[in-house]
Amino acid sequence: MKTKRMMLLIVCLLFMLAGTAYAQDSVNLTESCVETYDPTVDYFPEKVSVEYAEGFDVEYFNNYKVVSMLPWVGAEAPLQYVLVQCGTPAPEGYDGIPVIEVPVTRFVAMSTSMLPHLDEQGLLDRLVGVDTTLYTSNETVLAQVAAGDTAEIGGGGTGGEINFEVLLSIEPDLVMAQEFFAGGTTLTQLTDAGVPAALNADYADTSPLGQAEWGKYIALFFNTEAQATEIFAGVAERYAALAALTADVEVRPTVITASPFSGTWYMPGGESTIAQLIADAGADFLWADTPGTSNPLDFEVVLEQGADAEFWVNVNQFWQTKDQMLADDARFASFAAFESGNLWNNNLRMNINGGSDYFETGAAHPELILADLIAIFHPELLSDHEFYFYQPLG
């Protein structure tokens, strides 16, 4: 009898061990390190594939990932990071490339565009620092900072210097920052201070879904590839369904966007995110055939080409009324969109500091922007639509 009980116990233990091994082999470790390293085990069974983003890629190995990313617009060479599963040895042959243990547990985000991804992947409890809360709309992040659980370290969105005393005191595993041109100093300052750091260039991807897919890039540092893949698949599916609504529209209204700044009208080019959004919303952007993402133009040039445009979107997030427009420049009254009242601003979700959720949530969820634009250009296609980012000027 004792022998039978012993055999039953052994069988149960074998099943438990098999179950543990199966669990380890079928999911990424998102909250723990490897206790007993086995070089034959694939520690990243849940992987991402990059479909739309052009600014990053990843190559998987059993216990590490090699991430390549273009750090800014026009970058001639990628930066690389070796992400090593904690509890396993770092690989050889990657001299001069930063090695970062994953999953990261103490993270600092230097851009609001990272926050929706952290939130949706369940990672805000690992957010120990942000550059500033002035421009974020995320209520959880605001509450964490107010409670002292997340620190503000300056730099980034504040336009000031990083407070390294505060940054070092919170002992981050990783600071994720952004640079916007060759010769930027943020990454150098961080590495010189001995702070583990990586760059994020989500803004440099020029397609709406390409920008949104940078949630997968963030996931690489937390082993949350499964969550990021599922979230992005939903975004892409909803975006495609909305774009399909306008694929065969017979009437495509003409559109201009932006407004002058310090005497120059920075009109987006045909390769910009807003150009694709307008096209997918069933309208014709008048600068759609212009290469690049931005074109500095004189007012007179825009007036000559765009005076008869039927719609004007992303007018200026700080204008609330047509009178405010005319106070800046009386020539705005010469545009047909001004005369008809087809003036739309993407500032419905803007806080008192000028922080716009359009550039935060909207970067991760372009389908929300697309739905608003379709409702503007083709209201009959979304008759019950409630606007998320856009509102007409009064």
Order of alpha helices (4+ residues) and beta strands (2+ residues): alpha-beta-beta-beta-beta-beta-alpha-beta-alpha-beta-alpha-beta-alpha-beta-alpha-alpha-alpha-beta-beta-beta-alpha-beta-beta-alpha-beta-alpha-alpha-beta-alpha-alpha-beta
